[in-house]
Amino acid sequence: MPNQTPSTSCKLPGREGLRVDLLAPGAILGDTIQVPELEWHAQAIPHYGYMLDDSQKGAMLAGGHCIPIMLPRTERMIWHKLYASTQRTGAADKAEKDIVQAATLAAVLVDQDGASLSDSFRDAPAALQSAALSRLPRITPLLGAHPETLDAFRSLH
């Protein structure tokens, strides 16, 4: 009998709709790791812990309910998205989506608080800094209408 990998997602049985993927910090992208606190397994995401550190309180509307949630800080999400785009070998469409999301978040952040981008870059792990700098040529055309954001990225060197 073949060895079956434990599930890292769940949804209500017999129902159409939302499937939830469980993610957790881990060294190798996509590895299945056990999460004892949940009695479940999750997909490993490198540097996921960095993205979730210093999270902010938020809320999510779900039907007639308002559910409290924790949200990653925008600047950490930017660096993690750029890193993720470098790790998606064989998934060019997802890598492109990560880059577009990072550029969009960066444009909003710089518009609101220009210093946060460079300050957070200095605090990011070296692997995320390297990934961000490697994506600068790809980000440049996306930020044509946002010269301040492009300048902020260029000043990261």
Order of alpha helices (4+ residues) and beta strands (2+ residues): beta-beta-beta-beta-beta-alpha-beta-beta-alpha-alpha-alpha-alpha-alpha
